[in-house]
Structures are given as structure tokens and as C-alpha cells.
């Protein structure tokens, strides 16, 4: 019973982290779009920058979460792993990208070169209609190497894993200082500093042996928040220094993970959190359409309305609700149908191969 409760708490823990990352994503894009559209007054500009810079850590949260969930070793065929996960990303990506093209009136079927152009765009990552999709390419890359990373990490002793994480973090610090402080390239820029390496941090943070470092990691996150605040005030390059695979973003997300992990027994299954978590991938895909078209244009609500707090809160609620609503409909109709077609074709090919064999 204890093991069963532990598993339930663990699943609830990841649901809460995924839901938080999804909400963070919506917040940072709401603020960034409102600033870009010139809807944020000077008095609210600094607080908007600080909030958006904190919440842009959502990208790192998603990567940490992928590592925490998928890197613990278990027996699984590589093709089975790809079949379960990569297809579940690729089909929704094409469906939602197609939706972006329709909304932006970019669909051209005749001549057929138009369709070829859009397919090549999504294969190359050049998707100006949905620029937020870049993080999905990082996740797909991680999924491709994940089965092999599992084997490598299984054979690493904890102290070796610790040294690997330490080397990576030091390299990221040096790279950040070189690029944004000294305006030079870091000669030892390597895979350890790339976004695709970050899932290993999530794996590391969830290991029981890491608990002895939790207080230090949490303190590092607090210090990083202070540095982030100071950079938002003083530096024009604050977003580049603080976002994605930066030591500040990594430290903040690490502190969030250890805080959630420390109190994981407090997290219980909640229908709202579970629903956001379940449809988080599609919410990530669709929210870029919802914010400008529904939240801003249809409801005419912006973050500076309602003394900022009220405006920000309402824009988050509306954007999240309609993103979830449309994601729910598309996932349970178009994507469900395409998944069934894919698996039907797959089963047909397998049966045909067996007959011919």
C-alpha cells in the first residue's frame, strides 16, 4: 500500500509541475505579446519584464520533466519507445501547424508546391506562424536519444552523475559570461551546455541521493531570482542572460523541482490540475493562437486592465480556458481519428508482412 501511495503521489507531483509549466508558458507569452503590441504602459513595464523572465523558465521545466519521467531505466524496446512517444508528438504538430496556416490564411494547395513548402517548413523548423514550436524540436531530439541515455545513465554511479551535472553547469556559467559579458564565444561550447542535455538535470534532481543537496539548490534558486531582478532593471540583454539554458533559469527551475519533490506527499490528484496536465501538450501548441485572437481581440482584455493584477489574472484564465477547450475538442476528434488511422495502417502492414513472410 505504501508503494502504491508513493506512486500516486509521484504521478500527482509531475502533474502539478507540468500544469505549472503550462501556466508559466501562457503567462510569459501573454506579457511578451502585450509588450510587443504596445499595450503595456511604462509604469507596468518593469514588473512585466520580471514576471515574463521568471515564467519563461517553463521551457526548462518541460525539459527537466521529460528527463525525470523518461530517463529512469526500464526494459523497453527502442522502436516501442519511439512508437509510443514520437508519433504522439508528430501528428499533433502537423495538425496544429495546419490550423495556424488556416487562421493566418497561408494555405495554398494549388500549385502543389505550396503544400510542399509547408511540409518542408515544419521539417526544417522554420514555422513563422507558430514560432513557439521550437521547444518541440528539442523535445523530439531528446526522445530520439532517450533510450540510449537510459542505458548510459543506468551504468553511471551517482558520484559520476553528480560530476557530470557539475561540469555541465560550470560550462553553462562560463558560456553565459563569455557571450553576454565579454562578447566572445566560449571555445569549449559542447553538448553539455545545450538544451537537449537539460533533461538529465531533471533525472538527477529526482534521485533520492540528491536530497542532501536540496537546501543548497533551493538557496541557489533564491540567489538566481535576485540576480534576475537586478538584471531586469539594469541590462538590456536580461532575457538572453536569464532564459532557457542559462544558469539563472536552470537554478530557478531546479529550486522549483526540489521544493515540489520535498513536499510531494502534499500533492493530491485534482481534476483541474490533472486536466491541464493531460492536455498540456496541445495547450502548448494552440495557446499562441488563443492569446491574440480571443483574449486580446475578442474579449479586449490586456494585462494592464484592472490595476494590472486583475488584468493579468483574467488574461491567464481566459487564455488557459479557451486553449484547453479547443485542445480538448481537437485531441478528441481530429487527432484521435488520425491516431486510429495510423495504428490501423500499422497493424495492416504487420499482418501483411507476417502473411508474406
Steps between C-alpha positions, in 0.01 A plus 500: 500500500787734581652444156162561335454827689854601409427439130178703518682789670776481240254519213317788672832677553581490128147610411539809719840584351369453143193713574722772650730494196196532271365798695847658502513462121169678458602779739832572329340513154209715618743756638739483205219545248344787693839673520562439129156639409569813706226432757719520811544843655834619633397462865437126454787428263759396761270266692391350167862435404573335835192275490553397136869428562415277797222317318702446182676233704204283392713368213760368741222358722362297210848363421574419866164326520573291191823379658344431839228289340682321219864456600458259796594165351242241405497218250345631180569436135636805320243482221224459758625813677495698175160365406346606832644849518630651178184424300295665777701817440529499122129454415381787728782722372384465140132540596552816703745647250238445232253686722745791532529512122121511463456778755782701345355436149824343383358180354576459129423161348529607138760488373603194709836664569318700770430185700857383447623835630307462829613143553862603445448789741390278785776248426761777506356673807425814303145565626449879523125453551574306822845606625440347844525151348879512519496332843323198347798436273724488808262253665490283186880501491505391864249224427724369222803466728307415818512117472879517467536753783303262723763232451788741553349648817414157637869414497612827658564505872336789685828680565578478127157644417561778753833589338337497154229744615761718673719518189198585286386776737849653521527495119160672471611771747824561308316500166246754628774729635700475177210572267312771691767661718819476295328474156709201392421141410577229754762274344380195694135537401382140489193273534513546879385861455216428256128492580478135400730412794268658757271196547793336679471776764139397562609137535774603743269713717248217546757252628483430874876560539452862388280582801806589708563790258143632501563790741800614296308471170205694641734773631661520156154552351427789738835663415422457130163673545677798658753511214212475249327796666819709486565409135144596400566844650850557366562297183345515154611139444317377811282252308793334321698474823210360705306280256521138387837327552638775724629435853230731637212315333647160588544603865145637528345190345719273713379677814138454386558129442665439837226700675229290335696179562552587866126537555380244245286324762287816520398477134173318443322426176294801395268498198604848383873432534463155344307645204756774435778243526327250270443756224813708569668404172205618290456809720863583425429462128176702484549782752699713253179539299271548799683789669490758217177388330273421794647656814620826345274553198171329589485572874720813474673423830863591561738463792486871589123486557370470855804658665725243333432216746141466382595533134778245525278256690211527252726467196652184650160347582348578159808386306531179701129417483462545125834332429383200702153506341626500141779253581242265654283513187784455249670224700179301531395538137762567233808373682315198641384410148849542351651289778249223430574519127874482570470197727258331259754539218774379730308186598409437136865521392606267782236244403597529134864447586416190705289355218770564242767374738 
